[in-house]
Amino acid sequence: MRNISKGRQIVIYIGLILWMLVNLFPVYWMFTFSLKSNPEIFGENIIGLPREWLWSNYSSALNTGKMGVYFLNSAIVAIATILITLVVALMATFALTRLIWKQRKTLNKFFMLGLTIPIHASIVPVYVTLSRLHLLNTYWALIIPYSAFSLSMAILVCTGFMNEIPRELDESACIDGCSVWGIFLRIIVPLMKPAVATVGIYTFLQCWNELMFANVFISKSSLRTLPVGVQALSGQYTTEWGPIGAALVLATFPTLFIYIFLSKKIQDSFVAGAVKG
């Protein structure tokens, strides 16, 4: 911004600050919403700070609403899905981009075909398959579909990044006596950290916020994930909205926490994918 006049810089900074405030307002509103009572939420003090800070909404969400159990279930499903997606995507991408064999381009097109299929369009056949395999009401009822539908995007991201890694590294490692698995584990995987972070965050968001599969494939209350648990807090006749806001804060916090610590990796992956080198 050295060639931009000072007046234009001020205008740009003001615009960026306003944009930041617009994006932070939902977070602020959700946090204050979680500390209010129903009369205050639906009264005149909709946007302002709570007159009485009801921290009991969080204990109510954790104890009465069982958000702690649902949080653990979501964490188990998300971690397992991320690990499976990353392992399969990295291995598949390595085979598609670094090894030479027949029909590898056809198989790559087959993987990319998954990007055109809406995840919820397959809910009936997936339900029937899981039912026949006796996997309903288990963690695998969510882990397997989430991993399968995240794989196409993961391979797309990893392919773009792996193509930028010089093949001379593979040849040098091969000359030094490194096997195919050695090249993959010691050369390729360490250089794929930005892509791994991108795929990890994308997969996490996909399975952490998903509601339809979790609502259909899981009927046991002890195995519910956070989105289904938050939905269950709504009563038939009356609803305490404060604990629901507290549950939403608890559900949103991991997403913000993970993105803050991995955002640099995502930026690096975009730069690496855009710059030829």
Residue frames as qw, qx, qy, qz and C-alpha x, y, z in Angstrom:
[[0.000, 0.884, 0.467, 0.000, 0.00, 0.00, 0.00],
 [0.454, -0.407, 0.052, 0.791, 3.05, 2.30, -0.38],
 [0.152, 0.133, 0.467, 0.861, 1.79, 3.80, -3.67],
 [0.189, -0.700, -0.643, -0.246, -1.67, 4.56, -2.27],
 [0.009, -0.576, 0.133, -0.807, -2.35, 8.02, -0.92],
 [0.053, 0.027, -0.752, 0.656, -2.87, 8.47, 2.80],
 [0.524, 0.064, 0.150, -0.836, -6.51, 9.47, 2.30],
 [0.764, 0.117, -0.488, -0.405, -7.28, 6.28, 0.38],
 [0.405, 0.127, -0.843, 0.329, -5.47, 4.22, 3.02],
 [0.227, -0.008, 0.563, -0.795, -7.71, 5.70, 5.71],
 [0.699, 0.120, -0.113, -0.696, -10.81, 4.89, 3.65],
 [0.677, 0.167, -0.708, -0.110, -9.58, 1.31, 3.12],
 [0.198, 0.094, -0.808, 0.547, -8.85, 0.86, 6.84],
 [0.441, 0.039, 0.348, -0.826, -12.27, 2.20, 7.79],
 [0.757, 0.156, -0.358, -0.524, -13.89, -0.16, 5.29],
 [0.560, 0.152, -0.803, 0.140, -11.94, -3.12, 6.67],
 [0.052, -0.060, 0.694, -0.716, -12.87, -2.20, 10.25],
 [0.621, 0.089, 0.103, -0.772, -16.55, -1.98, 9.30],
 [0.748, 0.178, -0.569, -0.292, -16.33, -5.33, 7.53],
 [0.329, 0.147, -0.839, 0.408, -14.70, -6.84, 10.62],
 [0.300, -0.004, 0.519, -0.800, -17.46, -5.50, 12.86],
 [0.731, 0.125, -0.201, -0.640, -20.14, -6.87, 10.54],
 [0.701, 0.159, -0.693, -0.047, -18.54, -10.32, 10.70],
 [0.233, 0.100, -0.774, 0.581, -17.98, -10.22, 14.47],
 [0.456, -0.194, 0.146, -0.856, -21.50, -9.03, 15.29],
 [0.826, -0.138, -0.416, -0.356, -23.11, -12.52, 15.03],
 [0.616, 0.033, -0.664, 0.422, -20.51, -13.84, 17.49],
 [0.023, -0.149, 0.421, -0.895, -21.21, -10.98, 19.89],
 [0.617, -0.170, -0.099, -0.762, -24.97, -11.41, 19.56],
 [0.806, -0.087, -0.576, -0.110, -24.79, -15.16, 20.12],
 [0.441, 0.055, -0.651, 0.615, -22.67, -14.72, 23.26],
 [0.210, -0.104, 0.326, -0.916, -24.94, -12.08, 24.79],
 [0.706, -0.114, -0.359, -0.600, -27.99, -14.10, 23.73],
 [0.693, -0.042, -0.710, 0.118, -26.65, -17.06, 25.71],
 [0.287, -0.052, -0.604, 0.742, -26.60, -15.04, 28.94],
 [0.337, -0.119, 0.027, -0.933, -30.15, -13.67, 28.82],
 [0.348, 0.244, 0.826, -0.371, -33.56, -14.84, 29.97],
 [0.252, 0.479, 0.763, 0.353, -36.56, -15.28, 27.68],
 [0.025, 0.903, 0.382, -0.193, -38.21, -11.95, 28.68],
 [0.208, -0.749, 0.262, 0.572, -34.99, -10.09, 27.95],
 [0.375, -0.042, 0.737, 0.561, -34.37, -11.90, 24.66],
 [0.137, 0.560, 0.715, 0.397, -37.83, -11.09, 23.32],
 [0.141, -0.848, -0.344, 0.378, -38.02, -7.68, 24.98],
 [0.261, 0.964, -0.045, -0.032, -36.44, -4.38, 24.07],
 [0.277, -0.759, 0.571, 0.146, -32.90, -5.41, 25.04],
 [0.949, 0.298, 0.100, -0.029, -32.31, -7.66, 22.04],
 [0.675, 0.594, -0.230, 0.372, -28.87, -6.38, 21.03],
 [0.135, -0.808, 0.380, -0.430, -27.55, -4.84, 24.24],
 [0.258, 0.281, -0.851, 0.361, -25.59, -6.50, 27.01],
 [0.523, -0.456, -0.716, -0.077, -27.58, -8.60, 29.49],
 [0.337, -0.722, 0.133, -0.589, -28.97, -6.76, 32.49],
 [0.712, -0.470, 0.479, -0.205, -28.41, -9.94, 34.49],
 [0.356, 0.519, -0.756, -0.180, -25.64, -12.24, 33.34],
 [0.895, -0.149, 0.224, -0.356, -27.17, -15.72, 33.54],
 [0.152, 0.534, -0.828, -0.079, -24.12, -17.99, 33.56],
 [0.574, -0.020, 0.747, -0.336, -26.49, -20.69, 34.77],
 [0.758, 0.504, -0.056, -0.410, -27.58, -21.10, 31.14],
 [0.410, 0.563, -0.716, -0.050, -24.27, -22.83, 30.47],
 [0.208, -0.202, 0.896, -0.335, -24.61, -25.22, 33.41],
 [0.694, 0.287, 0.407, -0.520, -28.17, -25.91, 32.29],
 [0.683, 0.567, -0.340, -0.310, -26.98, -26.70, 28.75],
 [0.253, 0.479, -0.834, 0.103, -24.21, -28.97, 30.03],
 [0.221, -0.075, 0.874, -0.426, -26.19, -30.79, 32.71],
 [0.591, 0.376, 0.498, -0.512, -29.87, -30.75, 31.74],
 [0.642, 0.647, -0.146, -0.384, -29.24, -30.53, 27.99],
 [0.885, -0.134, 0.389, 0.218, -26.35, -33.08, 28.10],
 [0.462, 0.866, -0.183, -0.058, -24.25, -30.88, 25.85],
 [0.290, -0.670, 0.681, 0.058, -21.09, -32.39, 27.33],
 [0.694, 0.048, 0.717, 0.042, -22.06, -35.86, 26.05],
 [0.637, 0.718, 0.280, -0.014, -23.09, -34.50, 22.64],
 [0.094, 0.911, -0.385, -0.111, -19.87, -32.49, 22.43],
 [0.456, -0.434, 0.769, 0.110, -17.83, -35.66, 23.06],
 [0.719, 0.350, 0.600, 0.022, -19.81, -37.57, 20.43],
 [0.475, 0.878, 0.022, -0.054, -19.23, -34.83, 17.85],
 [0.124, -0.807, 0.566, 0.115, -15.53, -34.76, 18.72],
 [0.626, -0.159, 0.757, 0.100, -15.19, -38.54, 18.27],
 [0.675, 0.582, 0.453, 0.039, -16.99, -38.48, 14.92],
 [0.285, 0.946, -0.135, -0.076, -15.06, -35.42, 13.68],
 [0.280, -0.692, 0.649, 0.145, -11.60, -36.69, 14.68],
 [0.663, 0.025, 0.738, 0.119, -12.21, -40.15, 13.19],
 [0.598, 0.732, 0.325, -0.010, -13.59, -38.64, 9.98],
 [0.123, 0.933, -0.313, -0.128, -10.65, -36.26, 9.60],
 [0.428, -0.505, 0.733, 0.159, -8.08, -39.01, 10.14],
 [0.679, 0.259, 0.679, 0.104, -9.72, -41.41, 7.69],
 [0.483, 0.856, 0.177, -0.053, -10.21, -38.70, 5.06],
 [0.022, -0.883, 0.440, 0.163, -6.63, -37.46, 5.32],
 [0.526, -0.325, 0.766, 0.174, -5.06, -40.92, 5.19],
 [0.647, 0.424, 0.625, 0.106, -7.14, -42.07, 2.21],
 [0.364, 0.923, 0.084, -0.093, -6.87, -38.74, 0.36],
 [0.144, -0.805, 0.530, 0.224, -3.08, -38.49, 0.72],
 [0.547, -0.150, 0.797, 0.205, -2.55, -42.09, -0.38],
 [0.589, 0.606, 0.534, 0.040, -4.95, -41.76, -3.30],
 [0.226, 0.956, -0.089, -0.164, -3.44, -38.45, -4.40],
 [0.317, -0.624, 0.661, 0.271, 0.08, -39.89, -4.26],
 [0.586, 0.124, 0.777, 0.193, -1.00, -42.82, -6.44],
 [0.474, 0.773, 0.421, -0.012, -2.80, -40.52, -8.89],
 [0.167, 0.976, -0.125, -0.067, -0.08, -37.88, -9.25],
 [0.203, -0.748, 0.622, 0.105, 3.29, -39.57, -8.58],
 [0.534, -0.104, 0.829, 0.128, 2.83, -43.12, -9.85],
 [0.406, 0.360, -0.484, -0.687, 2.32, -44.13, -13.47],
 [0.283, 0.113, 0.951, -0.052, -0.31, -46.80, -14.13],
 [0.095, -0.285, -0.700, -0.647, -3.22, -47.41, -16.47],
 [0.318, -0.651, -0.615, -0.312, -6.61, -45.81, -15.85],
 [0.366, -0.336, -0.451, 0.742, -5.33, -43.43, -13.20],
 [0.097, -0.015, -0.130, -0.987, -6.89, -40.46, -15.02],
 [0.485, -0.346, -0.627, -0.502, -10.19, -42.34, -15.24],
 [0.538, -0.438, -0.647, 0.316, -10.11, -43.08, -11.54],
 [0.198, -0.173, -0.218, 0.940, -9.33, -39.44, -10.80],
 [0.307, -0.186, -0.358, -0.862, -12.40, -38.40, -12.80],
 [0.563, -0.404, -0.708, -0.136, -14.43, -40.94, -10.83],
 [0.410, -0.359, -0.511, 0.664, -13.29, -39.34, -7.57],
 [0.002, -0.081, 0.020, 0.996, -14.11, -35.86, -8.86],
 [0.343, -0.368, -0.663, -0.554, -17.59, -37.07, -9.78],
 [0.409, -0.477, -0.697, 0.346, -18.32, -37.09, -6.07],
 [0.115, -0.195, -0.154, 0.962, -18.23, -33.29, -6.05],
 [0.303, -0.122, -0.428, -0.843, -21.41, -33.21, -8.15],
 [0.501, -0.390, -0.761, -0.133, -23.47, -35.39, -5.79],
 [0.344, -0.606, 0.191, -0.692, -25.29, -33.50, -2.99],
 [0.069, 0.225, -0.892, 0.386, -24.65, -35.30, 0.28],
 [0.445, 0.120, 0.610, -0.645, -28.30, -35.39, 1.33],
 [0.670, 0.306, -0.328, -0.592, -29.50, -36.69, -2.04],
 [0.559, 0.204, -0.803, -0.025, -28.13, -40.10, -1.05],
 [0.361, -0.356, 0.581, -0.636, -29.72, -40.31, 2.38],
 [0.890, 0.004, 0.101, -0.445, -32.12, -43.16, 1.47],
 [0.868, 0.301, -0.391, 0.063, -29.59, -45.57, -0.14],
 [0.225, 0.483, -0.651, 0.541, -27.04, -44.78, 2.58],
 [0.575, -0.299, 0.424, -0.632, -29.65, -45.48, 5.26],
 [0.955, 0.091, -0.076, -0.271, -30.58, -48.81, 3.65],
 [0.681, 0.432, -0.528, 0.266, -26.92, -49.82, 3.34],
 [0.027, -0.452, 0.632, -0.629, -26.12, -48.93, 6.93],
 [0.759, -0.193, 0.252, -0.568, -29.23, -50.76, 8.12],
 [0.949, 0.188, -0.237, -0.092, -28.21, -53.96, 6.29],
 [0.552, 0.411, -0.556, 0.465, -24.72, -53.69, 7.77],
 [0.633, -0.630, -0.435, 0.114, -26.22, -53.17, 11.26],
 [0.483, 0.088, -0.178, 0.853, -24.32, -49.89, 11.66],
 [0.223, -0.707, -0.238, -0.627, -27.23, -47.62, 12.55],
 [0.596, -0.775, 0.007, -0.211, -27.00, -46.05, 16.02],
 [0.822, -0.267, 0.053, 0.501, -23.22, -46.36, 16.02],
 [0.164, -0.758, 0.213, 0.594, -20.45, -43.83, 15.44],
 [0.356, -0.096, 0.728, 0.578, -19.66, -45.56, 12.14],
 [0.307, 0.690, 0.653, 0.061, -23.10, -44.62, 10.82],
 [0.093, 0.978, 0.052, -0.182, -21.78, -41.04, 10.62],
 [0.394, -0.632, 0.501, 0.441, -18.04, -41.57, 10.21],
 [0.544, 0.119, 0.721, 0.412, -18.32, -43.65, 7.02],
 [0.354, 0.787, 0.464, 0.200, -20.68, -41.30, 5.08],
 [0.122, -0.962, 0.071, 0.233, -18.88, -38.17, 6.26],
 [0.474, -0.475, 0.575, 0.468, -15.51, -39.60, 5.16],
 [0.537, 0.332, 0.685, 0.364, -16.86, -40.76, 1.81],
 [0.250, 0.882, 0.368, 0.153, -18.42, -37.40, 0.93],
 [0.230, -0.916, 0.196, 0.264, -15.37, -35.45, 2.09],
 [0.745, -0.176, 0.478, 0.431, -12.96, -37.53, 0.01],
 [0.559, 0.637, 0.362, 0.389, -13.54, -35.86, -3.38],
 [0.000, 0.982, -0.042, 0.185, -12.78, -32.36, -2.12],
 [0.624, -0.664, 0.366, 0.190, -9.82, -33.64, -0.12],
 [0.757, 0.091, 0.466, 0.449, -8.30, -35.31, -3.19],
 [0.377, 0.831, 0.233, 0.336, -8.91, -32.17, -5.27],
 [0.237, -0.952, 0.188, -0.054, -7.07, -29.98, -2.74],
 [0.699, -0.477, 0.471, 0.249, -4.23, -32.45, -2.25],
 [0.749, 0.381, 0.397, 0.369, -3.81, -33.00, -6.00],
 [0.260, 0.926, 0.048, 0.271, -3.35, -29.30, -6.71],
 [0.368, -0.860, 0.352, -0.029, -0.79, -29.02, -3.95],
 [0.804, -0.252, 0.488, 0.226, 1.10, -32.26, -4.63],
 [0.707, 0.595, 0.242, 0.295, 1.55, -31.34, -8.29],
 [0.091, 0.957, -0.184, 0.205, 3.62, -28.35, -7.14],
 [0.664, -0.593, 0.439, 0.123, 6.15, -30.57, -5.33],
 [0.346, 0.668, -0.590, -0.293, 9.15, -31.11, -7.64],
 [0.988, 0.055, -0.073, -0.121, 9.47, -34.67, -8.87],
 [0.480, 0.591, -0.554, 0.336, 13.24, -34.34, -8.54],
 [0.409, -0.500, 0.575, -0.503, 12.77, -34.93, -4.82],
 [0.942, 0.001, 0.209, -0.263, 11.23, -38.34, -5.57],
 [0.817, 0.490, -0.268, 0.139, 14.07, -39.21, -7.94],
 [0.128, 0.658, -0.592, 0.448, 16.75, -38.16, -5.46],
 [0.638, -0.355, 0.515, -0.450, 15.14, -40.19, -2.70],
 [0.967, 0.198, 0.050, -0.149, 14.82, -43.19, -5.02],
 [0.599, 0.606, -0.451, 0.267, 18.53, -42.96, -5.95],
 [0.128, -0.559, 0.636, -0.517, 19.37, -42.91, -2.24],
 [0.252, 0.001, -0.964, 0.078, 17.52, -46.21, -1.84],
 [0.363, 0.102, 0.483, -0.790, 14.20, -44.93, -0.53],
 [0.161, 0.312, 0.922, 0.160, 11.17, -47.11, -1.26],
 [0.131, -0.516, -0.496, -0.686, 7.81, -45.87, -2.54],
 [0.521, -0.724, -0.451, 0.004, 6.42, -45.85, 1.00],
 [0.562, -0.382, -0.129, 0.722, 9.55, -44.06, 2.17],
 [0.167, 0.220, 0.291, 0.916, 9.11, -41.34, -0.46],
 [0.326, -0.637, -0.517, -0.470, 5.48, -40.95, 0.53],
 [0.614, -0.687, -0.363, 0.141, 6.02, -40.82, 4.30],
 [0.600, -0.438, -0.026, 0.669, 9.37, -39.02, 4.48],
 [0.261, 0.013, 0.326, 0.909, 9.23, -36.65, 1.50],
 [0.137, -0.457, -0.558, -0.679, 5.67, -36.00, 0.37],
 [0.440, -0.683, -0.583, 0.001, 3.65, -36.02, 3.60],
 [0.433, -0.503, -0.232, 0.711, 5.88, -33.50, 5.49],
 [0.135, -0.045, 0.290, 0.946, 5.58, -31.08, 2.55],
 [0.220, -0.462, -0.679, -0.526, 1.79, -31.40, 2.50],
 [0.204, -0.336, -0.652, 0.649, 1.13, -29.73, 5.88],
 [0.222, 0.198, 0.029, -0.954, -0.74, -26.67, 4.47],
 [0.512, -0.044, -0.614, -0.599, -2.97, -28.91, 2.35],
 [0.408, -0.237, -0.856, 0.212, -3.53, -31.21, 5.34],
 [0.015, -0.280, -0.467, 0.838, -4.64, -28.22, 7.41],
 [0.378, 0.121, -0.253, -0.882, -7.03, -27.08, 4.67],
 [0.549, -0.114, -0.759, -0.330, -8.57, -30.52, 4.26],
 [0.307, -0.213, -0.795, 0.478, -8.75, -30.95, 8.02],
 [0.150, 0.244, 0.309, -0.907, -10.68, -27.73, 8.56],
 [0.486, 0.074, -0.440, -0.752, -12.98, -28.35, 5.59],
 [0.522, -0.141, -0.836, -0.096, -13.77, -31.88, 6.78],
 [0.169, -0.207, -0.689, 0.674, -14.23, -30.71, 10.35],
 [0.301, 0.179, 0.093, -0.932, -16.77, -28.07, 9.34],
 [0.520, 0.010, -0.634, -0.572, -18.63, -30.54, 7.15],
 [0.554, -0.229, -0.800, 0.033, -19.15, -33.14, 9.86],
 [0.169, -0.151, -0.575, 0.786, -19.30, -30.84, 12.90],
 [0.307, 0.203, 0.120, -0.922, -22.25, -28.84, 11.56],
 [0.356, -0.048, -0.772, -0.524, -24.10, -31.63, 9.72],
 [0.476, -0.063, 0.474, -0.738, -27.63, -32.26, 10.98],
 [0.782, 0.155, -0.213, -0.565, -29.62, -34.42, 8.55],
 [0.676, 0.203, -0.708, 0.041, -27.52, -37.59, 8.63],
 [0.115, 0.178, -0.748, 0.629, -26.98, -37.28, 12.37],
 [0.520, -0.012, 0.309, -0.796, -30.72, -36.90, 12.92],
 [0.833, 0.174, -0.259, -0.456, -31.71, -39.84, 10.70],
 [0.704, 0.268, -0.649, 0.105, -28.96, -42.39, 11.35],
 [0.258, 0.077, -0.733, 0.625, -28.76, -41.89, 15.13],
 [0.506, -0.573, -0.394, -0.511, -31.81, -42.35, 17.33],
 [0.692, -0.409, -0.461, 0.377, -30.10, -43.13, 20.64],
 [0.150, -0.977, -0.038, -0.147, -29.86, -40.00, 22.80],
 [0.680, -0.611, 0.263, 0.309, -26.49, -41.12, 24.15],
 [0.641, 0.031, 0.467, 0.608, -24.98, -40.99, 20.64],
 [0.279, 0.908, 0.309, 0.053, -26.42, -37.67, 19.47],
 [0.539, 0.168, 0.019, 0.825, -24.08, -35.07, 18.05],
 [0.127, -0.317, -0.279, 0.898, -24.16, -31.37, 18.91],
 [0.249, -0.045, -0.357, -0.899, -26.50, -30.14, 16.12],
 [0.516, -0.359, -0.717, -0.299, -29.09, -32.77, 17.05],
 [0.422, -0.372, -0.626, 0.541, -28.59, -32.05, 20.75],
 [0.002, 0.149, 0.084, -0.985, -29.17, -28.33, 20.23],
 [0.407, -0.182, -0.532, -0.720, -32.31, -29.09, 18.24],
 [0.519, -0.360, -0.775, 0.034, -33.55, -31.33, 21.08],
 [0.200, -0.184, -0.474, 0.837, -33.36, -28.40, 23.54],
 [0.320, -0.118, -0.208, -0.917, -36.40, -26.87, 21.89],
 [0.270, 0.145, 0.827, -0.471, -39.50, -27.80, 23.92],
 [0.096, 0.433, 0.831, 0.337, -42.91, -28.78, 22.61],
 [0.120, -0.857, -0.498, -0.065, -44.81, -25.97, 24.35],
 [0.165, -0.977, 0.124, 0.052, -42.18, -23.64, 25.85],
 [0.825, 0.292, -0.131, 0.465, -38.51, -23.17, 25.09],
 [0.441, -0.821, 0.080, 0.353, -35.75, -21.68, 27.21],
 [0.653, 0.731, -0.034, 0.194, -33.69, -19.87, 24.62],
 [0.199, -0.872, 0.440, -0.084, -30.82, -18.92, 26.91],
 [0.703, -0.321, 0.628, 0.097, -29.51, -22.51, 27.28],
 [0.782, 0.509, 0.321, 0.163, -29.90, -22.95, 23.51],
 [0.268, 0.929, -0.206, 0.151, -27.68, -19.91, 23.00],
 [0.454, -0.680, 0.575, -0.024, -25.18, -21.35, 25.48],
 [0.835, 0.053, 0.535, 0.120, -25.18, -24.64, 23.55],
 [0.625, 0.756, 0.107, 0.165, -24.57, -22.74, 20.30],
 [0.051, -0.906, 0.412, -0.085, -21.59, -20.96, 21.86],
 [0.653, -0.408, 0.638, 0.034, -20.15, -24.29, 23.01],
 [0.812, 0.353, 0.446, 0.132, -20.69, -25.75, 19.54],
 [0.451, 0.879, -0.013, 0.150, -19.09, -22.75, 17.78],
 [0.372, -0.847, 0.369, 0.090, -16.03, -22.38, 20.02],
 [0.752, -0.193, 0.536, 0.331, -14.04, -25.35, 18.58],
 [0.611, 0.643, 0.342, 0.310, -14.53, -24.05, 15.05],
 [0.057, 0.980, -0.107, 0.159, -13.17, -20.61, 15.94],
 [0.594, -0.668, 0.432, 0.123, -10.35, -22.10, 18.01],
 [0.792, 0.056, 0.502, 0.344, -9.16, -24.46, 15.27],
 [0.507, 0.769, 0.231, 0.312, -9.38, -21.84, 12.52],
 [0.164, -0.967, 0.195, -0.011, -7.36, -19.30, 14.53],
 [0.575, -0.561, 0.559, 0.204, -4.48, -21.74, 14.93],
 [0.648, 0.098, 0.664, 0.360, -4.60, -23.21, 11.42],
 [0.406, 0.865, 0.206, -0.211, -5.52, -20.17, 9.31],
 [0.061, -0.772, 0.516, 0.366, -1.85, -19.56, 8.43],
 [0.442, -0.102, 0.857, 0.245, -1.62, -23.09, 7.02],
 [0.504, 0.639, 0.579, -0.051, -4.67, -22.47, 4.85],
 [0.203, 0.924, -0.116, -0.303, -3.18, -19.25, 3.49],
 [0.245, -0.553, 0.722, 0.336, 0.05, -21.08, 2.69],
 [0.531, 0.202, 0.812, 0.134, -1.86, -23.79, 0.82],
 [0.443, 0.821, 0.332, -0.140, -3.64, -21.21, -1.35],
 [0.042, 0.873, -0.376, -0.308, -0.39, -19.39, -2.11],
 [0.386, -0.339, 0.818, 0.259, 1.43, -22.65, -2.89],
 [0.548, 0.408, 0.728, 0.055, -1.37, -23.73, -5.19],
 [0.354, 0.898, 0.195, -0.172, -1.42, -20.41, -7.03],
 [0.023, 0.857, -0.461, -0.228, 2.33, -19.92, -7.54],
 [0.942, 0.295, -0.131, 0.086, 4.22, -22.16, -9.90],
 [0.173, -0.840, 0.510, -0.065, 7.66, -23.07, -8.64]]
